[in-house]
Every structure is written in structure tokens, then in C-alpha cells.
Amino acid sequence: MVVYSFYEVDTRVMQYCNALARRGDSVDVLSLGRPGQPKRQVINNVNVYRLQTRTVNERSQFSYMWR
């Protein structure tokens, strides 16, 4: 699953991924990360890969899409 959010705070994504993992599926999430977080982490049998950090002050639609 690819999300443009932080995995730990997006409950919608977490619930969906946890349901798939409980069912026995292998779940990989590509998400945003914060400075100091590990690039790869397993949370409740979900493989979370943090690809980039996010600047939360995108000023235009183009800067949002660029990231």
C-alpha cells in the first residue's frame, strides 16, 4: 500500500493493514517518515517502509504533487 501520510497517525490505513495482516496476508506499506525514525519497521506484522520526510507547509498544488 502506498500512502502520502505517516503510517502511525493514519488510523484508516492502520486498520486496513492490520485486518489484512490478521487474515494472513503479507502487507507492505510505503509511507512518509519523520527525522529519526527507522527507514524500515515491522508494526503488528505490517512491514512499514518510510521513503521520505514531508514538509507540511506545501504552498501550492504543484509543490504537493512534486513531493
C-alpha positions in Angstrom: 0.0 0.0 0.0 1.3 3.4 -0.9 0.2 6.4 1.3 1.2 10.0 1.4 0.9 10.2 5.2 2.6 9.0 8.4 1.6 5.4 9.0 1.4 5.7 12.8 -1.2 8.5 12.7 -3.4 7.4 9.8 -5.9 5.1 11.6 -7.7 4.3 8.4 -4.6 2.9 6.8 -3.5 1.1 10.0 -6.9 -0.6 10.4 -7.0 -1.8 6.9 -3.4 -3.1 7.0 -3.9 -4.7 10.4 -7.0 -6.5 9.1 -5.1 -7.8 6.1 -2.2 -9.0 8.3 -4.6 -10.7 10.8 -6.1 -12.5 7.8 -2.6 -13.8 7.0 -1.6 -11.6 4.1 1.8 -10.2 3.7 1.5 -6.4 4.0 4.0 -3.7 2.9 3.3 0.0 3.4 5.3 2.7 1.7 4.8 5.9 3.8 6.2 9.1 4.9 8.7 9.3 7.8 9.9 11.7 10.3 13.5 12.6 11.0 15.0 10.0 13.4 12.5 7.2 12.6 13.9 3.9 11.2 13.6 3.5 7.4 12.1 0.1 7.9 10.0 -1.2 10.8 7.6 -4.1 11.4 4.5 -2.9 13.3 1.8 -5.6 14.1 3.1 -7.9 11.3 3.0 -4.9 8.8 6.2 -4.0 7.0 6.5 -0.2 7.0 9.0 1.4 4.7 9.4 5.1 5.2 10.6 6.6 1.9 10.8 10.4 2.5 10.1 13.1 5.1 7.3 15.5 4.5 7.3 19.3 4.6 3.9 20.1 6.0 3.8 23.6 4.5 3.2 22.8 0.9 2.2 26.2 -0.6 0.7 25.1 -3.9 -0.8 22.1 -5.7 2.4 21.8 -7.7 4.7 21.5 -4.6 2.3 19.0 -3.1 2.4 16.9 -6.3 6.1 17.3 -6.7 6.8 15.5 -3.4 
